[in-house]
Amino acid sequence: MQTVVERELEMHLVLSPERSVAVPAKLAYRSEDPFAVHITFHIGSDSPVSWTFARELLVEGVFRPSGHGDVRIWPTKTDGRSVICMALSSPDGTALLEASSHPVAAWLERSLRAVPPGTELDHLAMDERLDELLAPAAGEPARDDRRPRDPWPGADESPDA
């Protein structure tokens, strides 16, 4: 059974030290994709902007600076309140966002209860997915073994001279 943990929250896009803009966002975690978190920003365009990155990156970023490259997360205080900062970078540009620590940490805790760290592989259902991939196609006879057929039978035989 798939578990989904979601949370709507307001983040702030930091434009300068004195100015930010509120951005509605949704955090999502799915047990069928146990190593990832998904965040969707609703920025007033026709389609929302979505990012996916490692849950462990966010877990670590709640406590200390985490990440390199495209996604970096760290805790800090702004105007006396605890916030999580998230720096996102892509070929289209960069963004610095911040969110109140409490709702992010509470949502993260719910995801960790749904799929505790170290049990992620148990939720991937690898055997079932491999069976689906290796199942015979409709109309194809079932085979006893799952090894690929030799596409060039007799290719190893040397031709008569």
C-alpha positions in Angstrom: 0.0 0.0 0.0 1.3 3.4 -1.0 1.5 6.1 1.7 1.5 9.8 0.7 2.5 12.6 3.1 1.7 16.1 1.9 1.8 19.5 3.4 0.7 22.9 1.9 2.8 25.7 3.2 3.9 29.2 2.4 7.5 29.8 1.5 9.2 33.1 0.8 11.2 33.8 -2.3 14.0 36.1 -1.1 14.6 38.9 -3.6 16.9 41.0 -1.3 17.8 41.1 2.4 14.8 43.5 2.8 12.3 42.1 0.4 10.7 38.7 -0.2 7.6 37.4 -2.0 5.2 34.7 -0.6 5.1 31.6 -2.7 2.5 28.8 -2.0 4.2 25.4 -2.1 3.4 21.8 -1.4 5.7 19.2 0.1 5.0 15.6 -0.9 6.5 12.3 0.0 5.4 9.0 -1.5 6.4 5.6 0.0 6.7 4.2 -3.6 9.5 6.7 -4.2 11.1 6.3 -0.7 14.4 8.1 -1.2 12.9 11.4 -2.6 10.9 14.4 -1.6 8.9 16.5 -4.0 8.2 20.2 -3.7 5.9 22.1 -6.0 5.8 25.9 -6.2 2.6 27.6 -7.4 4.0 30.8 -8.9 1.0 32.0 -10.7 1.9 30.6 -14.1 0.0 28.1 -16.2 2.0 25.2 -14.7 3.6 24.9 -11.3 7.4 24.4 -10.8 8.4 21.1 -9.3 11.7 19.9 -7.8 12.6 16.5 -6.6 15.6 15.7 -4.4 16.9 13.3 -1.8 14.9 13.1 1.5 18.2 12.7 3.3 19.3 16.1 2.0 16.3 17.7 3.7 16.7 15.6 6.9 20.2 16.9 7.2 19.4 20.4 6.1 17.0 20.9 9.0 20.0 20.6 11.4 23.0 21.8 9.4 24.0 23.0 6.0 23.5 20.3 3.4 23.8 19.7 -0.3 26.0 20.8 -3.1 25.2 22.1 -6.6 21.5 22.4 -7.6 19.9 22.0 -4.1 21.4 23.4 -0.9 19.5 23.5 2.4 20.4 25.0 5.8 18.7 26.2 9.0 19.0 29.8 10.2 17.2 32.5 12.1 15.5 35.5 10.5 13.9 38.2 12.6 14.2 35.9 15.6 12.3 33.0 14.0 13.8 29.7 12.9 13.6 29.1 9.2 14.9 26.6 6.7 16.6 28.1 3.7 16.6 26.4 0.3 18.8 27.5 -2.6 17.8 26.1 -5.9 19.8 26.4 -9.1 19.0 25.4 -12.7 20.0 26.5 -16.2 17.0 28.8 -16.0 18.2 30.6 -12.9 18.5 30.5 -9.2 16.2 31.0 -6.3 16.6 31.4 -2.5 13.5 30.4 -0.6 12.8 30.2 3.1 10.1 28.5 5.1 9.3 28.4 8.8 11.1 25.5 10.4 8.2 24.1 12.3 5.9 23.0 9.5 8.8 21.6 7.5 10.1 19.6 10.4 6.6 18.3 11.3 6.0 17.2 7.8 9.4 15.6 7.6 8.8 13.7 10.9 5.5 12.3 9.4 7.5 11.1 6.3 10.1 9.4 8.6 7.3 7.6 10.5 5.7 6.5 7.2 9.1 5.1 6.0 11.7 5.0 8.7 15.3 5.6 7.6 17.0 2.4 6.5 13.8 0.7 5.4 13.4 2.5 2.1 14.5 -0.5 0.0 11.6 -2.5 1.6 9.2 -0.1 -0.1 10.6 -0.2 -3.6 8.9 -3.6 -4.5 11.9 -4.4 -6.8 10.9 -8.1 -7.2 7.4 -7.2 -8.3 8.7 -4.5 -10.7 11.2 -6.9 -12.2 8.5 -9.5 -12.7 6.4 -6.9 -14.5 9.3 -6.0 -16.7 10.3 -9.6 -17.5 6.8 -10.9 -18.0 6.0 -12.1 -21.5 4.3 -9.6 -23.7 0.7 -10.3 -24.7 0.6 -13.1 -27.3 4.2 -14.2 -26.5 4.6 -17.7 -25.2 5.8 -18.0 -21.6 9.4 -19.2 -21.1 10.8 -21.1 -18.2 13.9 -19.0 -17.9 14.2 -15.3 -17.9 17.5 -15.0 -19.8 17.4 -13.1 -23.0 17.3 -15.1 -26.2 20.4 -15.0 -28.4 19.5 -12.5 -31.1 22.1 -13.9 -33.5 22.0 -17.7 -33.2 25.1 -19.3 -34.6 27.0 -16.0 -34.6 29.9 -17.7 -32.7 30.3 -20.4 -35.3 33.1 -19.8 -37.7 32.1 -20.1 -41.4 33.4 -23.0 -43.5 36.5 -21.9 -45.6 
